[in-house]
Amino acid sequence: MKAVITVTGKDTVGIIADVAAVCAKYRANILDITQSVLSEYFAMIMLVDIDKLNCSLDEMKNNIEAAVPEMKVHVMHEDIFNSMHRI
């Protein structure tokens, strides 16, 4: 199973490292990542494998939010993501 993590907000040093550290702590394997900085604004989309996740998605999301408190964080299971984006 997979989940999609999005992080947006004002760019600062270490955002990717902070989010990746939380993913590693909870055994969410990063499969793909894209990020962009437009002027001072940061946007990242991360696809993670959650087959070996050792907590709930909500717990992981809460810990990501705590790691990057100035950012807006969304964590969504791939089934919900696919349902929302199906044409």
C-alpha positions as CSV (number, residue, x, y, z in Angstrom):
1,M,0.0,0.0,0.0
2,K,1.1,3.6,-0.6
3,A,0.3,7.0,0.7
4,V,0.7,10.5,-0.8
5,I,2.3,13.2,1.4
6,T,2.1,16.8,0.4
7,V,3.9,19.7,2.1
8,T,3.5,23.3,1.2
9,G,4.5,26.7,2.7
10,K,7.3,29.2,3.0
11,D,10.7,27.7,2.0
12,T,13.2,27.0,4.8
13,V,16.2,24.9,5.1
14,G,15.7,21.2,6.1
15,I,12.0,20.6,5.1
16,I,12.7,17.5,3.1
17,A,15.2,16.1,5.7
18,D,12.7,16.7,8.5
19,V,9.8,14.9,6.7
20,A,12.1,12.1,5.6
21,A,13.3,11.6,9.1
22,V,9.7,11.1,10.3
23,C,9.0,8.7,7.4
24,A,12.1,6.7,8.4
25,K,11.1,6.6,12.1
26,Y,7.8,5.0,11.2
27,R,9.2,2.8,8.4
28,A,7.4,4.6,5.5
29,N,9.7,4.0,2.5
30,I,10.0,7.0,0.2
31,L,9.3,5.7,-3.4
32,D,9.2,9.0,-5.2
33,I,9.5,12.7,-4.4
34,T,9.2,15.9,-6.3
35,Q,9.7,19.4,-4.9
36,S,9.6,22.9,-6.3
37,V,10.5,26.3,-4.9
38,L,8.6,29.2,-6.5
39,S,10.1,32.5,-5.2
40,E,9.9,31.8,-1.5
41,Y,7.2,29.2,-1.6
42,F,8.0,25.4,-1.2
43,A,5.8,22.6,-2.5
44,M,6.6,18.9,-2.2
45,I,4.7,15.7,-3.2
46,M,6.1,12.4,-1.8
47,L,4.9,8.9,-2.5
48,V,5.6,6.5,0.3
49,D,5.2,2.7,0.7
50,I,3.3,2.1,4.0
51,D,3.3,-1.7,4.0
52,K,5.7,-1.8,7.0
53,L,4.4,1.3,8.7
54,N,4.5,0.9,12.5
55,C,1.9,3.5,13.4
56,S,-1.3,4.9,12.0
57,L,-1.3,7.4,9.1
58,D,-2.8,10.0,11.4
59,E,0.1,9.5,13.9
60,M,2.6,9.8,11.1
61,K,0.9,13.0,9.8
62,N,0.8,14.5,13.3
63,N,4.6,13.9,13.7
64,I,5.3,15.3,10.3
65,E,3.3,18.4,11.3
66,A,5.3,18.7,14.5
67,A,8.6,18.4,12.6
68,V,7.6,21.2,10.1
69,P,5.1,23.3,12.1
70,E,5.3,26.2,9.7
71,M,4.1,24.1,6.8
72,K,0.7,22.7,5.6
73,V,0.8,18.9,5.5
74,H,-1.6,16.4,3.9
75,V,-1.2,12.6,4.2
76,M,-3.6,10.5,2.2
77,H,-3.9,6.8,1.6
78,E,-3.5,6.0,-2.1
79,D,-7.0,4.4,-2.3
80,I,-8.5,7.7,-1.3
81,F,-6.2,9.7,-3.5
82,N,-7.1,7.5,-6.5
83,S,-10.8,7.8,-5.8
84,M,-10.6,11.6,-5.6
85,H,-8.7,11.9,-8.9
86,R,-10.5,9.4,-11.0
87,I,-12.2,10.8,-14.1
